[in-house]
Amino acid sequence: MEENLNYLQKSYHQRIMDILEDPKLSYPEREFYAESPNWYTNNQFTNIIDTLIWLSYSDEIKTNTLDEELQDYFDS
């Protein structure tokens, strides 16, 4: 089990670095991902899975989700 978890963490962090270094990634996206504790410095098994699920969403779903979170933030 520990070997699998180590593999998941190593593979996850490599993929995150690949994404963050992608020149096609916009600056706001890069900042969002780099500053998110559930993204860049993620070491918990369940959070890694949640982040991988987030990556599977379309850009439209991601945009709508983030827009809703911003609206909720400014409304409160």
Residue pairs with C-beta under 8 A, 6 or more apart in sequence:
5 45
8 45
8 48
9 43
9 48
12 42
12 48
12 51
12 52
16 33
16 39
16 40
16 42
19 25
19 33
19 55
20 30
20 33
20 34
20 40
25 33
32 39
32 66
33 39
33 40
34 40
38 47
38 50
38 51
39 51
42 48
42 51
54 62
57 65
